[in-house]
């Protein structure tokens, strides 16, 4: 019932995003790739969050040097300006679709009413042009070291912070639970917003992800405002 023959695909975020910026242990993604290869399982990387520079590389698969069979994309494909998503597939999957499709038709007939909306497509093309022309991914990779070092320096000695982790331009801080899980995180989110910076808390985990074009001064200001709130717990 639960053998590999019953598994069509394995979906993985290279870095688990909304669940708390969980960076994969060394060799973890490689082991998943090897297991999928062994049993003929399609490996899908959900790069909705990690795609387009967030890890310090264009994609998490490049960052960790693990090639999935499919990649799901969104968010950064339009810089969040328009709702747009995409799916990238390997040559093997692409050829399987095309070889069985009509000679002069739609190779893979799918979608819904607003698929390929021209405004979304225009935003996507403009965003991709900027990524390429301004070398945004390389810039993000360069800023990653500063961001991570500054994050650890800012929060390492605050009693309420129980863990700090991150990679690329994304990091997370865990706060000690205050009787009921999520209460302190919700309170911290409101107070940091009132202090001029918005970060997302999932339960008691705060997720910090500066823009790919952030300067050192922006990072310093952001972390300082968060720290001003957390030291009061």
C-alpha positions in Angstrom: 0.0 0.0 0.0 2.8 2.4 0.8 5.5 1.1 -1.5 7.2 3.2 -4.1 4.8 1.9 -6.8 2.1 4.0 -5.1 4.1 7.2 -5.1 3.8 9.4 -8.2 5.9 12.3 -7.0 7.8 13.9 -4.1 7.3 17.6 -3.5 10.0 19.4 -1.6 10.9 23.1 -0.8 14.7 23.4 -1.1 14.4 25.6 2.0 11.1 25.2 3.8 9.8 28.8 3.7 6.5 29.6 5.5 7.1 26.8 8.0 10.1 28.6 9.4 13.0 28.9 6.9 14.2 25.4 7.6 17.6 25.0 5.8 18.2 21.4 4.6 20.9 19.4 6.4 24.0 18.7 4.3 23.2 15.8 1.9 19.4 15.8 2.6 18.3 16.9 -0.9 20.9 14.7 -2.5 19.5 11.7 -0.6 16.0 12.5 -1.7 17.2 12.8 -5.4 18.9 9.4 -5.1 15.8 7.8 -3.6 13.5 9.2 -6.3 15.9 8.0 -9.0 16.1 4.5 -7.4 12.3 4.0 -7.4 11.3 6.1 -10.5 9.6 8.8 -8.5 9.3 12.3 -10.0 11.0 14.9 -7.8 9.3 18.3 -7.7 11.0 21.4 -6.1 8.5 24.0 -4.9 10.5 27.1 -5.6 7.7 29.6 -5.1 9.7 31.1 -2.3 13.3 30.1 -3.0 13.1 30.8 -6.7 14.5 34.0 -8.4 17.4 34.8 -6.1 16.1 34.3 -2.6 18.8 31.6 -1.8 21.6 33.7 -3.2 21.4 31.8 -6.5 18.7 32.0 -9.2 17.1 28.8 -7.8 17.5 26.6 -4.8 18.2 23.7 -7.1 21.3 25.6 -8.3 22.2 26.6 -4.8 22.3 23.0 -3.5 23.3 21.4 -6.9 20.4 19.0 -7.0 18.4 18.8 -10.2 14.6 18.1 -9.8 12.4 16.8 -12.5 10.0 19.7 -12.1 10.0 23.2 -10.5 7.0 25.3 -9.5 7.5 29.0 -9.7 5.6 32.2 -8.6 6.2 35.2 -6.4 9.5 36.4 -7.7 8.6 35.8 -11.3 6.8 39.2 -11.3 8.4 40.6 -8.1 5.0 40.2 -6.6 3.5 42.9 -8.7 1.0 40.5 -10.5 -0.2 37.0 -9.7 1.7 34.7 -12.0 3.0 31.2 -11.7 4.9 28.8 -13.9 6.1 25.2 -14.0 9.5 24.2 -15.4 10.1 20.5 -16.4 13.0 18.4 -17.4 13.7 17.4 -21.0 12.4 13.9 -20.2 9.0 15.1 -19.1 8.8 17.8 -21.8 9.5 15.3 -24.5 7.0 12.8 -23.1 4.3 15.5 -23.4 5.3 16.8 -26.9 5.9 13.4 -28.5 2.3 12.4 -27.6 0.8 15.7 -28.6 -0.7 16.9 -31.9 1.8 18.0 -34.6 0.4 21.6 -34.8 -1.6 22.0 -31.6 -1.2 22.8 -28.0 1.2 20.3 -26.6 -0.2 20.3 -23.1 -3.8 21.5 -23.0 -4.3 22.9 -19.5 -5.1 26.1 -17.6 -8.0 28.1 -16.4 -9.9 31.2 -17.4 -7.2 33.8 -16.6 -4.2 31.8 -17.6 -1.6 33.8 -19.5 -3.2 37.2 -18.5 -1.3 39.8 -20.6 -0.7 42.2 -17.6 0.8 39.3 -15.6 2.9 38.2 -18.5 4.1 41.8 -19.1 5.1 42.1 -15.4 6.9 38.8 -15.6 8.9 39.7 -18.7 9.8 43.1 -17.3 11.0 41.5 -14.0 13.1 38.9 -15.8 14.7 41.6 -17.9 15.7 43.5 -14.7 17.0 40.4 -13.1 19.3 39.8 -16.1 20.3 43.3 -17.0 21.1 44.4 -13.4 22.6 41.1 -12.3 20.2 41.0 -9.3 21.0 37.4 -8.3 24.7 38.0 -8.0 23.9 41.1 -6.0 21.7 39.1 -3.6 24.4 36.5 -3.2 27.0 39.1 -2.3 24.6 40.7 0.2 23.7 37.3 1.8 26.9 37.0 3.9 26.3 40.5 5.4 22.7 39.8 6.1 23.2 36.5 7.8 26.2 37.7 9.9 24.2 40.8 10.9 21.2 38.7 11.8 23.1 36.4 14.1 24.9 39.3 15.7 21.7 41.2 16.3 19.8 38.4 18.0 22.3 35.9 19.5 22.3 37.4 23.0 18.5 38.1 23.3 17.1 35.7 26.0 13.7 35.3 24.2 15.3 34.2 21.0 15.8 30.4 21.1 17.2 29.7 17.6 18.4 31.6 14.5 18.9 30.1 11.1 19.0 31.1 7.5 20.6 30.9 4.0 20.8 33.4 1.2 18.5 36.3 1.9 16.1 34.6 4.2 16.4 33.9 7.9 14.2 32.9 10.8 14.2 33.6 14.6 12.4 31.4 17.0 10.9 33.0 20.2 10.4 31.2 23.5 6.8 30.1 23.9 4.8 32.3 26.3 2.4 29.8 27.9 0.4 29.3 24.7 2.2 28.8 21.4 1.9 31.7 19.0 0.9 34.3 21.5 4.3 35.9 21.7 4.9 35.7 18.0 1.6 37.5 17.3 2.4 40.2 19.8 5.9 40.6 18.3 4.5 40.9 14.8 2.2 43.7 15.9 5.0 45.6 17.8 7.6 45.3 15.0 5.0 46.6 12.6 4.3 49.5 14.9 8.0 50.1 15.1 8.3 50.5 11.3 9.2 47.0 9.9 6.9 44.2 8.8 8.0 40.6 9.3 5.9 37.5 9.1 5.5 35.4 12.2 4.3 31.8 11.8 3.5 30.8 15.4 6.5 32.0 17.4 8.8 31.9 14.4 9.7 35.2 12.7 10.7 35.1 9.1 13.0 37.8 7.8 13.5 38.2 4.1 14.9 41.6 2.8 14.5 42.7 -0.8 17.2 41.4 -3.2 18.2 45.1 -3.8 18.5 45.9 -0.1 21.6 47.8 0.9 23.6 47.2 4.1 22.0 50.3 5.7 18.5 48.9 5.0 19.4 45.6 6.6 20.9 47.4 9.6 17.8 49.5 10.1 15.5 46.5 9.7 17.3 44.3 12.2 17.7 47.2 14.7 13.9 47.9 14.7 13.2 44.2 15.3 15.8 44.0 18.1 14.3 47.0 19.8 11.1 45.0 20.2 12.6 41.6 21.2 14.9 42.9 23.9 11.8 44.1 25.9 10.5 40.5 26.4 
